[in-house]
Amino acid sequence: IRVADAAEAFDIATRNGATGVQPPYTVNDEETKTSLTISEIKLFDDTVIRWVSGSYEGPGIPGYTRVKNFEGTYGLRRIDHCVSNVPNLFDATDYLSKSIGFHEFSEFTAEDVGTVDSGLNSMVMASNNEFVLLPVNEPTFGTKRKSQIETYLDNNNGAGVQHLALKTDDIFVTMREMRKRSMIGGFEFMPQPSDSYYEKVPGRIGKDTLTEEQFKELKELGLLADRDDQG
């Protein structure tokens, strides 16, 4: 997470109860004569939040080398949100609220996002400007199958990041570019849904939501589509 001052962010967070992992240090980039200050605090279990600040804006951190003839982004613009799974939601969100000052952006319960077989409770924590979003999930119990969140916690041996959501202005362009490289060791994708899923999509989101060609591309690229009262 880029901040105004990674050293100050570390100091404030640890004074407010965060567990310090990496005290602030500065790395210089000799080529551009810029620098990056880095510090880290505990997020959950062995996962950390890394604060970065400084004038360096190259790839990765100073010392990384740009790959020649590589355009790079596949249309991806930024991280939209970063989701963690934890055993206890309120302990986790209380830690984020007290240590780094994030506030509750929205909340979902098993009734909102669960199924008959699996469920979760979730709270989205946000920075003051609501540009940095850190949703947190906890498992629910009493369903036919073990909650997907509980399964994650078992397999991961504890809390951690479940997924990153990446913002792109055109997901069709992004996926076509990424799929070009999937057969040469570039990317591995989840299996796509069944044919019946794509047959039901127009009725669920509205036939005028996407063009006929886009509905075809959904299935071709293995994409999902949904809508709510926000669009």
N, C-alpha and C positions, 0 to 999 in steps of 0.2 A: 504494500500500500504506500503510494507516494504521499509524503507529508511535507510541511514547511521545514521541519527540522527533526531528523531521525533521532538525534541525541536527546532533544527535549521530549519527544514522544515517548522514548524509552523511560526517561526520568519520571514523567508524569504518570505513565501507566504503572510502573513498579511502585511508586509512592501510593497509588490507589489500589494496590492489591494484586497486580499482575505479577506472574512469575517471570523474572528475567532469564533469558536463555543466552543471548549474545549481546554483551555491552557494545555501545557504539564504536565503530571504527571507520576509517576513511580510505577509499581506494582511488588512486589517481590514474587517469588515462593520459599517457604521454603524448599520444598522437594528436589529440584534440585539446590538451591542456585543461581538461575538465576533471571533476571528481564526483564521487558518490559516497555519501555517508550511509551506513547500514547498521541496523540494530534489530534484535529479535526478542519477542516475548512469547510465552506459551499461549497457544489458543486452547486446544484440548488434548490431553495426554501427550503424545510425542509430535503433535502438529504445532507449528509456530506461525505467528504473524510477523512478517518482516517489514519493518519500516525503512523506506529509502528517501533520501533527499539529496539535493545538489544539482550541479549544472550539467552533469553527464546525461546524454540522451541517446546513446548508441545502443547496439544490441546487447541484451543481457546486462552484465556489469562490466566495468573496465577490465580489459584483458581478453574479452571475447573477440573473435574475429568474424567479420561479415563473410558469408559464403558467396563466392563469385557467381554472377549470373543467376541470382536467386531473388525473385520479386518479393516473395515472403509471406504475405498475409492471407492469401486466398479470399480476400474480401472481409476478413475479420477485423473489427474496429477496436473492441475493448472487452474486458470481462464485465458481464451484466451482474452476476451474483455468484457467490461461493457458498455452497451448502455443506453443513456439517451434521453428522449423526452423533447423538450423545445418549447416555442412559437416563439422564434426568434433565428435562428441559429448563426448569426454573433455576436450578443451580447454575447451568451454563449461561443463560441469559442474564442472570444476576451478576455473574462474573464479568460479562462484556459490558454491562451497564455501569458497574462501579469502576472497573479498571480503565476502560477506554472511552467511556461516555456515550456509547451507542444507545439509541432509544428504540422502542418498539415501533416498527413500521406497519406491520400487519400480523394477523394471527389466524391459523387454520387448525381445526380439530379433526378427529377421525370422521366425523359426520360430513365434513367438507371434502376431504380428499381420500378417505378410506374406501375399501371394498369389503365384500362379505368375507373375504379370506385374509385381508391384511389391512392394517391401518397405522396412522401416525398422528401425532400432534406436532405442530410446527409454529415457530414464531420467527418473523423476519426482523433482524436487528439492523439499524441503519446509522450511518454517520449523520452529523448535523445537517449537511446539505443533501442528504439522502442519495448521494451518488455511489457510495460504497454500501452494498447490501450483503449481510451475512445471515442467511436463513439457518435456523437450527431445528433439527427434527429429533423427536424421541419416539420410541416404540409404544404402541398400545397392546393390550393383552386381552385374552378372552375370545379371540377370533379362531376360525377353524384351523388356519395355518399360522405358523410363527410369522410375526410382522417382518416385513422386508428390512426394517430398521434394526430389529433385534438380530436378524440373520447377519446384517452388516457388522454389528458390534461383536458378534461371536467370531466371524471370519477375520475381522481386522484386529482382534484382541484388544478392543477398546474403541474409544471415540476417535473420530477423524473426519477428514473432508470426503464427502460422498461424490460430489460432482461440481464442475465449474460450468456456468452458462456463459457462452460467448456471443456477443452482439455482432450481427452482420446486417448490412442494408439489403442484401439479396441472398437468401439462404439457398436458392436454386443454383446461383452462380458459385457460391462457396462449396456446395456439396459436389457439383460437377468437377470442380478443380481438385478437390480432395480425393474423390473417387478415381480420378485419373492415376493417382499415385498409390492406391490401396493394394494393387497387385505387385508392386515393387518394394514392398516393405514400408510403405509410407504410413498408412492409417488402417486401423481395424475397426469395423462398425458393428453395432448390434444387429442381430437378425431383424428383418423388417416384419411388420404385422401381416396377418393373413389377408387374402383377397377380400373377405367379407368386411374387414375394417375399412378398406378403400371404397367399397360399395356404399357404405353408410356415411362416409364423410360429407358429401354434398348435402344430405338431408340434415346433418347435425350442425354444420356451420353456415349453411345457406348456399344455394347454387350460384348466387351472384358474388360470393365472397372472393372466389378465384376464377381465373379464366379456365376454359375447357382444357387448354394446353397445360396449365399449372396443375390441374387435378390429375392429369396423366403423369406429369413429372413427379408428383408426390409419391406415387406408387413406384415409378422407375427408380427414384433415388432413395426410397425407403424412409421418407419423411412423415412426420405426424402433423396434424393440423387440428386446431381447436379454437374456440372463441368463448368469450364471456360478455358481461354487460359493458366491459371496457372496449370491446372490439375483437 
